[in-house]
Amino acid sequence: MAKLQVYFDYGSPYAYLGWQRVTRIRPERYKHAEVEWIAASAGHLFKRDGSRSNVMMPNQKRHLVDDVGRWAEHYGIPFAPPADGTPGEMPVYSVDALRLHIAVADEGEKMERAWMEAVFMAYFRDGADISDRSVLDGLLDSVGSSVQAADADRPELKARLVANTDAAYLAGAPGVPFTVFEGAGYWGNDRLEWVEARLARRAPGGT
């Protein structure tokens, strides 16, 4: 079975689009693939690359929201930026949610998938503040996890998120989502088209 590694950040609208595409919109294109979702901090990835982190010019932000809105309409999925035109505080502080992802994933794939859905939908559909630990505790409770938001302070989770982000950088990621398949990297939601084409060629009966 083909294996994909997808580095993502809960604060990235393009990671949200990519997650929707893989799990809900075109899951049949990934039925012969094992997809590993790897939490990585986009902000720290930018810093590692020498870029400014968490800085967006007004025109950048407006265009991003318009672009994501068009993709969401194309996919037929929810995307609800608040009245000021940005999804919450964008970029949102998502490090706690990412560390908690690692802890929740240790409870099993089913729990991991439930957590991903809960966090992505809370932020991009409902406009919840996923930097707020009380919000995160509510989401953890909603999926039945034994993890608590305070666990985000655990040194081992901090170290594992750093290691994941370093691995993304070494794999060539300029940002997220970044998909690694057969040694090649694909950056962005739209580049999943190329991943899907390669998967189709590898599938039984593919050419």
C-alpha angles and dihedrals in degrees: 000000000000115000125215128187114203118191111202145167123211090224094059116096089200090054087053090052091047092050091050091048096051099040106030115010104044106008091142088069090061100043091108093047136083106220118203114195111208121192112226131167111244091196093055090043089057091048091050088054092049095251128133110265126220093003120130127167115227093251090049091053094047092049092047092053091047092048095048089046090055092049091048091051090048091051094041093235133132121268116162116178113187125250095282090061099250130098101250115298100345120230088031123202099258102162094104092050090050094050090048089051088062091051094046091048088059086065091063143283095278091055091045092054091048091051093050091052092046095051099040093047094044091056105034100032104029102028093232119166103247091184088069111093092208088059090048091050089053091051092048090052091048092059094042097246122158089214118106128209090243087065087077086081093061109120093223092056091049090051093047093051090050090049091050091050091048089050090052090051093048089049088059101259114163089181143327145332091039119171123198117200125166092342096309125109128219120192121205143012093278093053089064084085088074092047090052091050091054091047090051091054090051095047121099107282092014122139 
